[in-house]
Amino acid sequence: MKTKFRTGVAVLGALALFATGCGSSDSDGGDGGSASGDTIKVGFAQTGSESGWRSANTESMKEAFSEENGFELVFNAADNDPAAQISAVRSFISQGVDAIVIAPIVEDGWDDVLQEAADADIPVILEDRTVTSSEDLYESWVGLDFKKEGVMAGEWAATEFGSEPTKMVVLEGTTGSAPANDRAEGFDEAIAGSSIEKIDSQTGEFTRDGGKTVMEGFLQKYGVDGIDLVYAHNDDMALGAIEAIEAAGGVPGEDIKIVSIDAVHDGMQALVDGKINFIVECNPLLGDLAAGLVKSVLDGETVEKQVYVEDQSFTQEQAAEVIDSRAY
Amino acid sequence: MTRLMKHRLFWPVFSLLALIVINTIARPQFIKITMRDGEFYGALIDILRNCAPLMLVALGMTLVIATRGIDLSVGAVMAVSGAVTLTIIDGSSSPGSTSTVLVAILAGIGVSLVLGLWNGFLVAVLDIQPIIATLVLMLAGRGVALLITDGFITTVNSEPLNFVATGYLFALPFALFIWLAAAAAIAIVERRTALGVLTEAVGINPEASRLAGVRSRGIILGAYVASGTLAGIAGIIYSSNIRAADANAAGDLIELYAILAVVLGGTSLMGGKFTIAGTVIGVLIIQTLDSTILFLGVSSAQSPVFFAIVVVIVVLIQSPRVHQWGRALTGGFRTRPGTEVRNDAEVTA
């Protein structure tokens, strides 16, 4: 009965969305002028909701910019459409928000709209990704050091395998994306001169399906015995690789070791289960730092142009200790 | 030999075999199939298993294209059906029981059937252009799927669900049997009854066929329902394969690959004559091409270009005009121009 009800709800939900099309965006109705008093009205232009990481990031931002913390948040998710994101920022400007936070979908094309924000005296904070525009056009950037994540993963691999000859395959992120490029670069630097040899590398598009399909191909090409280590640019691809290794009759974590980046919940569970050997965290909880920056900027304090979030890393034992207490 | 070469599936099959030969030369283990724990294992088996989602979607697309339509929403429908099925299993008290999984799968397929019906309603009853009608669902559907999964990837551990994509039956992947059954069912219904001819008639000239007494509305509606339902099954196989509902990645861009497969198989986008066997070959070509990229070790940055070049070559190999030029160059003037160009009158015969 319960399942029937759930299906019914799903169908209704589906139909309801047809009725509204895709117009369920940010309109707050007619709340007139910006909130007076102490609340700070902040517009946040998110990229979309493409991954578990992004969802956790959105949650973190919504919590940090809550009413209890003295904010009024105008939220927009642009569904990874750069033009829609820029028009969302324009609408923030015309609504007269006190500050704007942007997680830019692409790096280019921001000059005009950032200039408009500057002309309107609205400070802009960038979150997660950066832009190519002049640094004068935004107050600060808060995010992660992808290259350092790669370095941390690479250092673990270099120590773990020591002088043992090691054959490694890489599951790359989306070709050309900053995390994929920087994580590859950092890792390669860290293993330079070690006994690890990169025998193959292919993009798995940051998805489980991509990771699994590419890993199946690698296993057909080299066999379970021909691969010692998998470096996955994110947890989802590592989870796909686990499936492929098990299907090929290998034991992930033992026959073939796996190191990945992200530390989302399913990845951490696999780490606790011994199927992944090491994970470097890519912390999505940027909300509090971003909210702190907004407050400082509005109080007239000078802030750092670049604020890096400290990333942790986890071994299997460390993961077992923290997995229950993690928020995402 | 010339009779064989005139067969319309000759060139698609030739392209597929050429790809397999290239792979085998590059890495001989490509062709190797071993028996492990009573199950066949090898790169070719992987291709036959992994092509299942694209195969089902492309089969549905073939029917829609035959009616002179197009279904852009298949990827979104995949995402929705996967999300519905896995959310139900995830929420149930006994995710491992076969009955739970069956109910969930039927729910997923049921929802996709309704989505297909919606597309068909827009196209057949309201007369909206297919590309626009299905675009609505393409954009909204993924949003629905994200809503169902709360924007997260829902991971489910359920043996009966895993069996759908990764299980084995008679030493062969179960997913292979799913798409074989679908292809056979469609081929029988379309070719052993008048439905196939009626579908082609609707695709070639909807107005004329209506005047001739063909109930084109029902046939068009049926094609979209079939496409939606098959996409729903594809979505469940996709989710089963990764044991998770990934609303963002499931079926991403699959509509374009399905259209490509249909065209590679020899069905014209202008509607009308269609070939189920051709679509099967087209999908196998695309799936083999994916493996080729891995086996030849083409780097990620170059692989889209590599893919595009191979597709262009395959399309050129199949082009009647190129064949004529080829024959002219080799000095033969036995060509009968026009025989291989689609002939609409043929169908009415």
Interface residues (C-beta under 8 A of the other chain):
Chain A: K2 T3 R6 T7 A10 V11 G13 A14 L17 F18 G21 C22 S24 S49 E50 S51 G52 R54 S55 T58 E172 T175 G176 D200 S201 Q202 T203 E205 T207 R208 D209 G210 K212 T213 V214 E216 G217 F218 Q220 K221 G223 D236 L239 G240 E243 A247 A248 G249 D266
Chain B: R27 Q29 F30 R36 D37 Y41 G42 A43 D46 N50 V80 A83 V84 T87 I88 G91 S92 T100 V103 A104 A107 G110 V111 V114 L115 W118 V136 L137 L139 A140 G141 G143 V144 L146 L147 I148 D150 G151 F152 I153 T155 T166 Y238 N241 I242 R243 A244 D246 N248 A249 A250 D252 D290 S291 I293 L294 F295 G297 S299 S300 A301 S303
